Amino acid sequence: MLPPPLRHTPPTVVAGIPVAKPRVPRPSRNLTLVLGAIPQETDLVAWALTKKQHGTFAGFPFTEGRIDQRRVIVAVTGIGKTNATMVTTLFAEKFRPREILMCGTASRIDPTIRNGDVIVGEITCNHDMGSLGAAYVMEYFGSEGPLGDHSPIVYPGDRRLLAAAKLAIRTHVPETAALPHHTPPYVPLVRLGRITSGDQFGITDERIADILRQLRPNLMEMESGSVAQVCHYLRVPFLCIRSGSNRTQKSPNNDYRTLSPFASRQAALFTLSLVRELATNKK
């Protein structure tokens, strides 16, 4: 007996930069899941927890506790979009959080951003979905998604979480960027902005120019775009909090090691301020 003809036609792509539409959040528990790519990015959040407990799920460790009576779970995803997608999906399904926050460092693709400045993701996106053409110019498109849709590239931050972040920004006090790495010393800024993700640690000047032209990000990193995509499909409110470390460049290793500890602290400290705002106002 011959198998039947294929029921589906080959997938189509929609040229352009599709933007995710809001989706109604699914039923959840009153807890916040905080993720970082590496321990350096989440240590301060885990340190601040009270009534602390440690556990594992599916072999992945996490720390659970409370911040101002709000239940919080902190976990590390590992570096890169696949690791971030895997851990986010597992923990979102296991714990059913009311929201997911991702904090950590990112390279400063916007030259006006300083080491330690914090960008709260009004927009989080993926810059490596498309066809890479001549002179490193990307032709972006929406590829077929898991619901028969076309997966977005741009994911706006959750409105409720952005409103809480704006309130937290008013009272948050960053640490001062001081000598020897910061001359003269300054106080980092915290503001809303745009964050983009892709699985490359260093990129060429031509690629940087094209990303800036088409997506206009302030920071670039390797995880949050995929976390935003998971949260979109699972209907979990999401917000990304990143602080600038090294400049976006072809070989950032030494600069990243020097500047990322201060950036990690600033992102984590503002994440704590945001969680406290959520707890205080029961948002």
N, C-alpha and C positions, 0 to 999 in steps of 0.2 A: 504494500500500500504506500503510495507516494505521500509525502508530507504536503500539507496545504500551502497555498501561496502565502507569501509574507503579507501580514495585515497592515503593516505600517510602511510609509514611504521614508526615504532617507531624510535625516534632519535638515532643517533649514536654519540659516543664521540671519539675524537682523542687524544690519550695520548700524553703528552708532554706539553711544554709551548709555545703556539702559539704567534707569534709576528704580530702586525698590520702592514699591508702594506700601504704605502702612498696613499691618495685619493685626487683627484682634489678638491680644495675648491669650495664651491658653491658661487653663486653671493651674495654679501654682501654690507653693508653700511660702510662708513669710520669711524668706531667707535670701541672702545675697551671696552669689558665687563670685569670688575674685580670682582671676587668673593672671599669671605672668609666664613669660616664656622660659625664664631661668630663675633660680632661687634668689639671686641678687635683686630681682624686681619685686619679689613678694615678701621678703624677710621682715620688713618693717610692719607690713599689714598683719602677718602672723604673730609678730612680737606683741602687737597692741591688743590682741584678743584676750578676753578674760574667760574663765571657766574653760580653759583650753583642753582639747582632746585631740589625739592623733589617730588616724586610721588609714586604711587603703581600700580602694575599690578597683576591681579588675586588675590588681597589681600596682595601681598608681596611688602614691601617697597623697594625703591631704591633711590639713589642720582645721579643726572646727572650734568655734567659740562664739563670743558675743562682743559687739561694740555698741555701747550704750543700749543694751538690751535687744539689739538686733542680731539675730542669728547669722553668722557669716562662716562660709567655707572657703578656704584658700588652697589653691592647687597650682602646680607648675605643669605646663604643657610640653615643654621642650621647644627647641627652635624650629621654625619653618611652618609652612601652611598645613602640611599633612599631619604633623604632630599636634598642632593646635586644633585642627578639625577633629582628630580622633578623641582627644581628651575632653574637649568641649562637648561633643556629642554624648559621650559616656556619662559625664557628670551632670549634664542638663537632664538626661533621661532618668538618672538615678535619684537626683535630689530635687528636681522640679523647682528650681529657684525662681523667685519673683523677677529677678534681673541678673544679668551677667555683666560684670565690669572687668575690663582687661587693662592692666597697668604695666608700665615698663618704659624702656628707652626706645629711641628712634633716631635715625640720622636726620640732619638738618638740611633738607633739600631746598627749603626757603632760606635764602642768605640773611634774612632779617632776624631769624630765630637764633637765640643764644643758648649756650650750654645751660641746662637747668630750666629753661622756659618750658612751661607745660601747655600742651594743646589738648583740649577736650574735644573729642571727635564729633563735631556737628555733622561731618561727612566722613565715612570710612569707605575705602574702595580698594579694588584690586587693579594693579597697573599692568599685569602680565597675561590678561585674557584677550587674545586676538592674534592677528597675523603680523609678524615683525617684518617690515619691509626695508627698503634701501635707506641708508643713513640712520638706522635704528628707529625709524618712525613706525609706530604701532597703529594698525587698523583695528579698532576695537569693534566688538560685536557681542550680541547676546546669544549664547549657545543654548541648545535645548536643555531645559532643566528637568528635575525629577517629577514635576507635576504636569508635564506636557507644556510648560511655559518656556519663556526665555530668561535664563538666569541673569539677574542684574549684575552690573559691575560696581555701581555706586549705592551705598547703603546709608541713608540718613540716620543719625542717632535718634534714640527713642525720645519723644517729646517730653514725657514726664521726667525722665532722667536728666535731660538738658535743662529743664526748668529748675530742678534741684541743684544741678551744677552751677547755674547762674547765682543762686542764693549762696552756695558754699564759697564761690569765688569772692564774694563781698567781704567775708570774714577770715578767709584763709591767709595765713602768714607764711610765705616760703622761707627757707633758710637762705642766708646771704651767700652768694658766690664769692669766695675770698681767695687770697693768695695761697699757694703759688701759681695756680692754674688760671686765675681770673684777675686781669689787670686792666683798669682799676676794678675793685670789688663792685658788685651790683646785686640787686634783689631780683630774682627771676620773676617773669610775668606768668600768669595763668589766664588763658582765654580760650574761647571756642575757635575751631579751625578745621582743617582738612588733613586726613591721614591716609596714606596709601601703602599697600602691601604687595610684596612679590618675593619669590624665592631666590633672590640674589643679594649677597651681602655688599658687594661692590659693583658699580656700574660705570659705563663710559660717560663722558661729558655729553656726547650726542644723545644718549638715552635719557640723561637727566633733563636736557633741554626739551625733549619731546614730552616727557611726563609733566613737566611744569606747564608746557603750552596747552596740553589737552585736559589735564586733571587739576591743576593749580593746587597741589598739596603743600602743606607746611612741613610735614615730617614724612619720612619713609621708613618702613620696617618690614617684618617678614611673617606676621601672624594675623593681625587684627581684621584684615579684609575677609579672611576665611572664617574667623570667629563670627563676624557680622553676618556672613552668608548662612552659617549654621543656625544662628539665632533667628534670622529671617524665616527660614523654612520651618523651624521648630516653634516659631511664634513666642520667643523669649525676648523681652526688652533687653537691649544691649547698648553699652556706651564704652568707648575706648578713651583711655587717659594715658598719654605718652609725653615724655620729656626729652628734649633734644640732647643728644650726646655729641658724636663726631659730625663733621660735615658729610653730606652724601658725596662719595668719591670712589675712585676705582680701587684703592687699597687702604681701607680704614682701620686696619688692625691696631696699630699703636695708639692712634687717637681714640679709638673706641675704648681700649683698656684704661686709658688715662681719664677720660671724661664720663664714661658710663656710670661709675659709682655715684657721683653727685646727681646725675640725671635720674638714676633709679630711686634715690631718696626723695626727690621732688615729686615724682609721679606717685610714689607710694603715700607720701604725706598728704597729697591732695585727695587721693583715693579715700584715705581715712576721713578727711573732712567731708567728703561727699557721703560716705556711709553714715556718718554722724548726722548729717542733714536729713538723710532719708529716715533715720531712726527718730530724730527729734520731731519731725513733722508727719511721721507715720505715712510716708509716701511710698 
